[in-house]
Amino acid sequence: MSIQEEKKPESFTENVIAVSNDDADFRLLTADARKARERALVRKLDRRLIPTAAFIYLLNYVDRVAVTAARLQGLEQDLGLTIVQYETILAILYATYCPMQIPSNMVCLCAITRLRPSIYIGACVVGWGLTSALTGVTTNFSGMMACRVFIGVPEAAFYPGVVYLLSRWYTRKELAMRSASFYFGSLISNAFGNSIAAGILAKMQGVLGLSAWRWLFYIEGAITMAFGFLTMWLLPDFPHNTRWLNAAERHLSQVRLAEDAGEADKDSDNLTIYDGFLLAIKDPKTIIFMFLTCTQLLGLSFTNFFPTLTATLGFSTTITLLMASPPWIFTSVCCLLNAWHADRSGERFFHITGWWWVAMLGYIISLSTMATGGRYFSLFLMTSGYCGFALTLTWVANTIPRPPAKRAAALGLVNGFGNLGNLIGSYIWNASWGPQYHQSMIIALCSLVLSSALSFLMRWILIKENKNMAMEENKLLEGPGRERIEEAARLEGITFEEAVKRRKGFRYLY
């Protein structure tokens, strides 16, 4: 047996779906070719997967929050809505959006053998675009409620589904930046979505005898549907079956993820998606992340009322919508820089929780003054809290990496339960509490304090588990374990220290 054959197990090629046994495939794992080919593979994914996902997310949020912009142009008056009915229209979306995320991610997992994720996610984009467009034809509260209920079903597939898809392609040290780049679409949509809405609402009033807010839903829904069909071609599937990668690239994609976690990124043959759900719900870390995300989103629930908050500054509808853009542009830039540094440092707690503290400062300033300058500055600080949320599911994927069935269920559970915070938040920004909204801000501030405490608890747990894993590995350096490492080092022509470093296993990022 040659030395090269001895080295194959160290590269974690076992349990990875092999595309062929050609020497060219395994040559990718040698030092010289591996780095260059891996960089090329990541660049190829970055050019296609990330921009597509980010643009879909932009459309997702534009469609979802269009109702808040439409409110400023007569939606409530035309449909005869009361304040409570408007709040219910915002909240009802989460009645389907939250519970559907868990089964949706399980369907996405089944897509390995039954349905390609690119087709599944693309069809969901077309579905919510159609429902959004139909919102423009509603004439009463019941019709609006029906549209909001059904738009939550296809939207539920998107966010946790794409985060799960990203975790099937990128390593732990690459995932934060890519997840934030994807979430960038959501943040920037709050900026340009309001600008687009301002243009439509200002120019389309009375065209063909229709209200401008109806044109808002028609135009945005049509754009979403068109891009949904394009998504089916643009998005990748999984490392073993993506059509626009060659055999060697598919093989390398699997091997590098196996090396990152110390095991193949695939479920055992007897592990079902229901087993993955049970594994996730029994893990205390999943439960902590669920409540952490819920309290975080309750603390950041102002996003559905952001144009309303900006309107408290006292400007016209068009100026109000335009002034709502700069805080989100600022947050989008901060989000990318924060994620870049999180990947470089491997740190998670301060890169997530620290931004909640900035948002808390924004609430405190807004509670202290009604001056236009101070109030507007506080909006910049409040929106920056979403820089932390952008990395929350990344932290979940880093913490619950294997098996994939468990990771998929955990992502669905965390984001599904977490968005109950948005549902609750639909009722805390009561118009009768405006224009100060002091009660609303106090509730949000307390929620972020609780989420910070849960984040600290998670950090403490992960530090403790890393220490336990290190102690177990140190035991292997004694007796027969040390002899095996020395023999492996001799066969591979490396030092004992290098061999020990290679054998170090998975570590949680905190």
C-alpha positions as CSV (number, residue, x, y, z in Angstrom):
1,M,0.0,0.0,0.0
2,S,1.4,3.4,-1.0
3,I,1.8,6.4,1.2
4,Q,-0.7,8.2,-1.0
5,E,-3.3,5.5,-0.4
6,E,-2.6,5.8,3.4
7,K,-3.3,9.5,3.3
8,K,-6.8,9.3,1.8
9,P,-8.7,8.6,5.0
10,E,-7.0,11.6,6.7
11,S,-8.7,13.8,4.0
12,F,-12.1,12.6,5.2
13,T,-13.0,11.2,1.7
14,E,-14.9,8.3,3.3
15,N,-18.7,8.6,3.4
16,V,-18.6,11.3,0.8
17,I,-20.5,10.6,-2.5
18,A,-17.7,9.9,-5.0
19,V,-18.2,11.1,-8.5
20,S,-15.5,8.9,-10.0
21,N,-12.3,7.2,-9.1
22,D,-10.2,9.1,-11.7
23,D,-6.8,10.3,-10.5
24,A,-7.8,13.8,-11.5
25,D,-10.4,14.0,-8.8
26,F,-8.1,12.9,-6.0
27,R,-5.3,15.2,-7.3
28,L,-7.6,18.1,-6.1
29,L,-6.8,17.0,-2.6
30,T,-3.1,17.5,-3.0
31,A,-1.6,20.7,-1.5
32,D,-0.8,22.6,-4.7
33,A,-4.0,22.0,-6.7
34,R,-6.4,22.0,-3.7
35,K,-6.1,25.6,-2.6
36,A,-6.3,27.0,-6.2
37,R,-9.3,24.8,-7.1
38,E,-11.0,25.6,-3.8
39,R,-10.7,29.3,-4.3
40,A,-12.1,29.0,-7.8
41,L,-15.0,26.9,-6.5
42,V,-15.9,29.4,-3.8
43,R,-15.7,32.4,-6.2
44,K,-18.0,30.5,-8.6
45,L,-20.5,30.0,-5.8
46,D,-20.2,33.6,-4.7
47,R,-20.9,34.9,-8.2
48,R,-24.1,32.9,-8.6
49,L,-25.6,31.8,-5.3
50,I,-25.1,34.9,-3.1
51,P,-26.4,37.6,-5.5
52,T,-29.4,35.5,-6.4
53,A,-30.3,34.8,-2.8
54,A,-29.7,38.5,-1.8
55,F,-31.9,39.8,-4.6
56,I,-34.7,37.3,-3.7
57,Y,-34.5,38.5,-0.1
58,L,-34.8,42.1,-1.3
59,L,-38.0,41.1,-3.2
60,N,-39.2,39.1,-0.2
61,Y,-39.1,42.1,2.2
62,V,-40.4,44.6,-0.4
63,D,-43.4,42.4,-0.9
64,R,-43.9,41.7,2.8
65,V,-43.7,45.3,4.0
66,A,-45.4,46.9,1.1
67,V,-48.5,47.1,3.3
68,T,-46.8,49.5,5.7
69,A,-46.0,51.9,2.8
70,A,-49.5,51.5,1.4
71,R,-50.9,52.6,4.7
72,L,-49.5,56.1,4.1
73,Q,-51.4,56.4,0.9
74,G,-54.9,55.5,1.9
75,L,-55.0,51.7,2.4
76,E,-56.8,51.9,5.7
77,Q,-59.4,54.4,4.4
78,D,-60.1,52.6,1.1
79,L,-60.6,49.3,2.9
80,G,-62.3,50.8,5.9
81,L,-59.8,49.3,8.4
82,T,-59.7,50.0,12.1
83,I,-56.4,50.3,13.9
84,V,-56.8,46.8,15.4
85,Q,-57.7,45.4,12.0
86,Y,-54.5,46.9,10.5
87,E,-52.4,45.4,13.3
88,T,-54.1,42.0,12.7
89,I,-53.3,42.2,9.0
90,L,-49.6,42.6,9.9
91,A,-49.7,39.8,12.5
92,I,-51.6,37.2,10.6
93,L,-48.8,36.7,8.1
94,Y,-46.8,35.0,10.9
95,A,-49.7,32.6,11.7
96,T,-48.6,30.7,8.6
97,Y,-45.0,31.9,8.2
98,C,-43.8,30.6,11.6
99,P,-45.3,27.1,11.8
100,M,-44.6,26.3,8.1
101,Q,-40.8,26.8,8.4
102,I,-40.1,23.5,10.1
103,P,-41.9,21.2,7.5
104,S,-40.5,23.5,4.8
105,N,-36.9,22.8,5.7
106,M,-37.7,19.1,6.0
107,V,-39.1,19.2,2.4
108,C,-35.9,21.0,1.4
109,L,-33.9,18.2,3.0
110,C,-36.0,15.6,1.1
111,A,-35.1,17.5,-2.1
112,I,-31.8,15.7,-2.2
113,T,-33.5,12.7,-3.8
114,R,-37.0,14.0,-4.8
115,L,-37.0,17.6,-5.7
116,R,-34.2,20.1,-6.5
117,P,-34.0,23.0,-4.0
118,S,-33.6,25.4,-6.9
119,I,-37.0,24.3,-8.3
120,Y,-38.6,24.3,-4.8
121,I,-37.3,27.7,-3.7
122,G,-38.0,29.2,-7.2
123,A,-41.6,28.0,-7.1
124,C,-42.1,29.5,-3.7
125,V,-40.8,32.9,-4.9
126,V,-43.4,32.7,-7.8
127,G,-46.1,31.8,-5.3
128,W,-45.6,34.7,-3.0
129,G,-45.1,37.1,-5.9
130,L,-48.5,36.0,-7.2
131,T,-50.2,36.4,-3.8
132,S,-48.6,39.8,-3.4
133,A,-50.0,41.0,-6.8
134,L,-53.4,39.7,-5.8
135,T,-53.3,41.9,-2.7
136,G,-53.9,44.8,-5.0
137,V,-57.4,43.6,-6.0
138,T,-58.7,43.3,-2.4
139,T,-61.7,45.5,-1.4
140,N,-62.2,44.7,2.3
141,F,-60.6,43.4,5.5
142,S,-61.4,39.7,4.7
143,G,-59.7,39.8,1.3
144,M,-56.6,41.4,2.8
145,M,-56.5,38.8,5.5
146,A,-56.7,36.0,3.0
147,C,-53.8,37.3,1.0
148,R,-51.6,37.9,4.1
149,V,-52.3,34.3,5.3
150,F,-51.4,32.7,2.0
151,I,-48.3,34.9,1.4
152,G,-46.8,33.5,4.6
153,V,-46.9,29.9,3.3
154,P,-44.4,30.2,0.4
155,E,-42.3,32.8,2.2
156,A,-41.7,30.4,5.0
157,A,-39.6,28.2,2.7
158,F,-37.2,31.0,1.9
159,Y,-35.1,32.3,4.8
160,P,-34.3,29.1,6.7
161,G,-34.2,27.2,3.5
162,V,-31.5,29.4,2.0
163,V,-29.5,29.5,5.2
164,Y,-29.6,25.7,5.2
165,L,-28.5,25.7,1.6
166,L,-25.6,28.0,2.3
167,S,-24.5,25.6,5.1
168,R,-24.4,22.8,2.6
169,W,-21.8,24.8,0.5
170,Y,-19.7,26.9,2.8
171,T,-17.4,26.1,5.7
172,R,-17.9,27.5,9.2
173,K,-15.3,30.2,8.6
174,E,-16.9,31.2,5.3
175,L,-20.6,31.1,6.4
176,A,-21.0,34.3,8.4
177,M,-19.9,36.6,5.5
178,R,-22.1,34.7,3.0
179,S,-25.1,34.7,5.3
180,A,-24.7,38.5,5.9
181,S,-24.3,39.1,2.2
182,F,-27.6,37.2,1.7
183,Y,-29.3,39.1,4.5
184,F,-28.0,42.3,2.9
185,G,-30.8,42.0,0.4
186,S,-33.3,42.3,3.3
187,L,-31.7,45.3,4.8
188,I,-31.2,47.2,1.6
189,S,-34.8,46.4,0.6
190,N,-35.9,48.5,3.6
191,A,-34.0,51.4,2.0
192,F,-34.8,51.0,-1.7
193,G,-38.1,49.4,-1.1
194,N,-39.3,52.6,0.6
195,S,-37.7,54.7,-2.3
196,I,-39.5,52.6,-4.9
197,A,-42.7,52.8,-2.9
198,A,-42.3,56.6,-2.7
199,G,-42.0,56.8,-6.5
200,I,-45.0,54.5,-7.2
201,L,-47.2,56.1,-4.6
202,A,-46.4,59.6,-5.9
203,K,-46.8,58.9,-9.6
204,M,-49.4,56.2,-10.0
205,Q,-52.3,57.6,-8.1
206,G,-55.4,57.5,-10.3
207,V,-53.7,55.7,-13.3
208,L,-56.4,53.6,-15.0
209,G,-58.7,54.7,-12.2
210,L,-56.8,52.8,-9.5
211,S,-55.3,53.9,-6.2
212,A,-51.5,54.2,-6.1
213,W,-51.3,51.6,-3.3
214,R,-52.9,49.0,-5.6
215,W,-50.3,49.7,-8.3
216,L,-47.6,49.1,-5.6
217,F,-48.7,45.5,-5.1
218,Y,-49.2,44.9,-8.8
219,I,-45.8,46.1,-9.8
220,E,-43.8,44.5,-7.0
221,G,-45.6,41.2,-7.3
222,A,-45.0,41.0,-11.0
223,I,-41.3,41.6,-10.6
224,T,-41.1,38.9,-8.0
225,M,-42.9,36.4,-10.1
226,A,-40.5,37.0,-13.1
227,F,-37.4,36.6,-11.0
228,G,-38.8,33.5,-9.3
229,F,-38.7,31.6,-12.7
230,L,-35.2,32.8,-13.2
231,T,-34.2,31.6,-9.8
232,M,-34.9,28.0,-10.8
233,W,-31.9,28.2,-13.2
234,L,-29.6,30.4,-11.1
235,L,-29.6,28.7,-7.7
236,P,-27.5,25.6,-7.0
237,D,-28.9,22.4,-5.6
238,F,-26.6,20.3,-3.4
239,P,-22.8,19.5,-3.8
240,H,-23.5,16.1,-5.3
241,N,-26.2,17.1,-7.9
242,T,-25.7,20.7,-9.0
243,R,-25.9,20.8,-12.8
244,W,-23.6,23.8,-13.4
245,L,-20.6,22.2,-11.6
246,N,-18.4,19.6,-13.1
247,A,-17.6,16.3,-11.5
248,A,-14.4,17.4,-9.9
249,E,-16.0,20.5,-8.4
250,R,-18.8,18.5,-6.9
251,H,-16.4,16.1,-5.4
252,L,-14.3,18.9,-3.9
253,S,-17.4,20.6,-2.5
254,Q,-18.2,17.5,-0.5
255,V,-14.7,16.8,0.7
256,R,-14.0,20.3,2.0
257,L,-17.2,20.3,4.1
258,A,-16.4,16.9,5.5
259,E,-13.0,18.1,6.5
260,D,-14.5,21.3,8.1
261,A,-16.7,19.2,10.5
262,G,-14.6,16.1,10.8
263,E,-17.3,14.0,9.1
264,A,-19.3,13.8,5.9
265,D,-22.1,16.3,5.5
266,K,-24.7,13.6,5.0
267,D,-27.2,11.7,7.1
268,S,-26.8,8.0,8.0
269,D,-29.0,5.6,6.0
270,N,-31.3,4.9,8.8
271,L,-31.8,8.6,9.9
272,T,-35.1,10.1,8.8
273,I,-36.1,13.8,8.7
274,Y,-38.4,13.0,11.7
275,D,-35.4,11.7,13.6
276,G,-33.6,15.0,12.8
277,F,-36.5,16.9,14.2
278,L,-36.4,14.9,17.4
279,L,-32.6,15.3,17.7
280,A,-33.0,19.1,17.3
281,I,-35.9,19.6,19.7
282,K,-34.1,17.5,22.4
283,D,-31.0,19.6,22.2
284,P,-31.0,22.4,24.8
285,K,-29.1,24.6,22.5
286,T,-31.9,24.6,20.0
287,I,-34.4,25.7,22.7
288,I,-32.1,28.5,23.9
289,F,-31.7,29.7,20.3
290,M,-35.5,29.6,19.8
291,F,-36.2,31.9,22.7
292,L,-33.2,34.1,21.9
293,T,-34.4,34.7,18.4
294,C,-38.0,35.4,19.6
295,T,-37.0,38.0,22.1
296,Q,-34.5,39.5,19.7
297,L,-37.2,40.0,16.9
298,L,-39.7,41.4,19.4
299,G,-37.0,43.9,20.4
300,L,-36.5,44.7,16.7
301,S,-40.2,44.6,15.7
302,F,-40.2,48.3,14.7
303,T,-39.3,47.3,11.2
304,N,-42.9,46.7,10.3
305,F,-43.7,50.2,11.5
306,F,-40.6,52.0,10.3
307,P,-42.3,54.4,7.9
308,T,-44.8,55.2,10.7
309,L,-41.9,56.0,13.1
310,T,-40.2,58.1,10.4
311,A,-43.5,60.0,9.9
312,T,-43.4,61.2,13.5
313,L,-40.6,63.5,12.4
314,G,-43.4,65.6,10.7
315,F,-42.6,65.5,7.0
316,S,-44.8,64.7,3.9
317,T,-45.4,61.1,2.7
318,T,-42.8,61.2,0.0
319,I,-40.1,62.8,2.2
320,T,-40.9,60.4,5.0
321,L,-40.4,57.4,2.8
322,L,-37.1,58.8,1.4
323,M,-35.9,59.6,4.9
324,A,-36.5,56.0,5.9
325,S,-33.8,54.8,3.5
326,P,-30.5,56.2,5.0
327,P,-30.7,54.3,8.3
328,W,-31.1,51.0,6.4
329,I,-28.2,51.8,4.0
330,F,-26.0,52.5,7.0
331,T,-27.1,49.2,8.6
332,S,-26.4,47.3,5.4
333,V,-22.8,48.5,5.2
334,C,-22.3,47.8,9.0
335,C,-23.8,44.3,8.5
336,L,-21.2,43.3,5.8
337,L,-18.3,44.7,7.7
338,N,-19.4,43.0,10.9
339,A,-19.8,39.6,9.1
340,W,-16.4,40.0,7.4
341,H,-14.7,40.5,10.8
342,A,-16.8,37.7,12.4
343,D,-15.4,35.2,9.7
344,R,-11.9,36.5,10.2
345,S,-11.9,36.2,14.0
346,G,-14.2,33.2,14.3
347,E,-16.1,35.1,17.1
348,R,-19.8,35.1,17.4
349,F,-21.2,36.5,20.7
350,F,-20.0,40.1,20.5
351,H,-20.6,40.3,16.7
352,I,-24.2,39.4,17.4
353,T,-25.1,40.7,20.8
354,G,-23.1,43.9,20.6
355,W,-25.4,45.3,18.0
356,W,-28.4,44.8,20.2
357,W,-26.7,47.0,22.7
358,V,-26.4,49.7,20.1
359,A,-30.1,49.3,19.3
360,M,-30.9,49.6,23.1
361,L,-28.9,52.9,23.1
362,G,-31.1,54.1,20.2
363,Y,-34.3,53.3,22.2
364,I,-32.9,55.2,25.2
365,I,-32.2,58.3,23.1
366,S,-35.6,58.1,21.5
367,L,-37.2,57.8,24.9
368,S,-35.4,60.9,26.0
369,T,-36.2,63.4,23.3
370,M,-38.7,64.3,20.6
371,A,-36.2,66.6,18.8
372,T,-36.0,65.9,15.1
373,G,-32.2,65.4,15.0
374,G,-32.0,63.2,18.1
375,R,-35.0,61.1,17.1
376,Y,-33.7,60.6,13.5
377,F,-30.2,59.7,14.8
378,S,-31.8,57.1,17.1
379,L,-33.4,55.4,14.1
380,F,-29.9,54.7,12.7
381,L,-28.9,53.0,16.0
382,M,-32.2,51.0,16.2
383,T,-31.8,49.6,12.7
384,S,-28.2,48.5,13.4
385,G,-29.6,45.9,15.7
386,Y,-30.3,43.8,12.6
387,C,-26.6,43.4,12.1
388,G,-26.8,40.9,14.9
389,F,-29.9,39.2,13.6
390,A,-28.1,38.6,10.3
391,L,-25.7,36.2,12.0
392,T,-28.1,34.5,14.4
393,L,-29.0,31.6,12.1
394,T,-25.3,31.4,11.1
395,W,-24.5,30.8,14.8
396,V,-27.2,28.1,14.9
397,A,-25.7,26.3,11.8
398,N,-22.2,26.6,13.3
399,T,-23.4,25.2,16.6
400,I,-25.6,22.4,15.3
401,P,-23.7,21.3,12.1
402,R,-24.4,17.6,11.9
403,P,-26.3,15.6,10.9
404,P,-27.9,17.7,8.2
405,A,-31.4,16.5,9.2
406,K,-30.9,17.9,12.7
407,R,-29.4,21.1,11.3
408,A,-32.3,21.6,8.9
409,A,-34.9,21.0,11.6
410,A,-33.1,23.3,14.1
411,L,-32.9,26.2,11.6
412,G,-36.7,25.8,10.9
413,L,-37.5,25.6,14.6
414,V,-35.3,28.7,15.6
415,N,-36.5,30.9,12.8
416,G,-40.1,29.7,12.9
417,F,-40.5,30.1,16.7
418,G,-38.3,33.2,16.6
419,N,-40.7,35.0,14.3
420,L,-43.4,34.8,16.9
421,G,-41.5,37.9,18.2
422,N,-42.6,39.7,15.0
423,L,-46.2,38.5,15.5
424,I,-46.2,39.9,19.1
425,G,-44.5,43.0,17.9
426,S,-47.3,43.7,15.5
427,Y,-49.4,44.7,18.5
428,I,-46.9,46.6,20.6
429,W,-46.5,49.6,18.2
430,N,-50.0,50.8,18.9
431,A,-51.0,54.0,17.1
432,S,-52.6,55.3,20.2
433,W,-49.1,55.3,21.9
434,G,-47.8,57.6,19.1
435,P,-46.1,59.8,18.2
436,Q,-43.8,59.1,21.2
437,Y,-44.2,55.3,21.3
438,H,-42.6,55.2,24.8
439,Q,-44.5,52.1,25.9
440,S,-43.5,50.3,22.7
441,M,-39.8,51.2,23.1
442,I,-39.7,50.1,26.7
443,I,-41.1,46.6,25.8
444,A,-38.6,46.3,22.9
445,L,-35.7,47.4,25.2
446,C,-36.6,44.8,27.8
447,S,-36.8,42.1,25.1
448,L,-33.3,42.9,23.9
449,V,-32.0,42.7,27.5
450,L,-33.5,39.2,27.8
451,S,-32.1,38.1,24.4
452,S,-28.6,39.4,25.5
453,A,-28.8,37.2,28.7
454,L,-29.7,34.1,26.6
455,S,-26.9,34.9,24.2
456,F,-24.4,35.0,27.1
457,L,-25.8,31.7,28.4
458,M,-25.2,30.1,25.0
459,R,-21.6,31.4,24.9
460,W,-21.0,29.9,28.4
461,I,-22.3,26.5,27.3
462,L,-20.2,26.4,24.1
463,I,-17.0,27.4,26.0
464,K,-17.7,24.6,28.5
465,E,-18.3,22.0,25.7
466,N,-15.1,23.1,23.9
467,K,-13.1,22.5,27.1
468,N,-14.6,19.1,27.5
469,M,-13.7,18.1,23.9
470,A,-10.2,19.4,24.4
471,M,-9.8,17.2,27.5
472,E,-11.0,14.1,25.6
473,E,-8.5,14.8,22.8
474,N,-5.6,15.2,25.2
475,K,-6.3,11.7,26.6
476,L,-5.6,10.4,23.1
477,L,-2.0,11.8,23.2
478,E,-1.1,9.3,25.8
479,G,-0.1,5.6,25.4
480,P,-1.3,3.9,22.2
481,G,-3.0,7.0,20.9
482,R,0.4,8.9,20.8
483,E,2.0,6.0,19.0
484,R,-0.6,6.0,16.2
485,I,-0.2,9.8,15.7
486,E,3.6,9.4,15.5
487,E,3.2,6.6,12.9
488,A,0.8,8.7,10.9
489,A,3.3,11.6,11.0
490,R,6.1,9.4,9.8
491,L,4.1,8.1,6.9
492,E,3.0,11.5,5.8
493,G,6.4,13.1,6.3
494,I,5.3,15.7,8.7
495,T,6.2,16.7,12.3
496,F,4.4,15.2,15.3
497,E,2.9,18.7,16.1
498,E,1.5,19.0,12.6
499,A,-0.1,15.6,12.9
500,V,-1.7,16.6,16.3
501,K,-3.1,19.7,14.7
502,R,-4.7,17.7,11.9
503,R,-6.3,15.4,14.4
504,K,-7.9,18.2,16.4
505,G,-11.6,17.9,16.0
506,F,-14.6,20.1,15.7
507,R,-14.8,23.2,17.9
508,Y,-17.9,25.4,18.5
509,L,-17.6,29.1,17.5
510,Y,-18.7,31.5,20.2
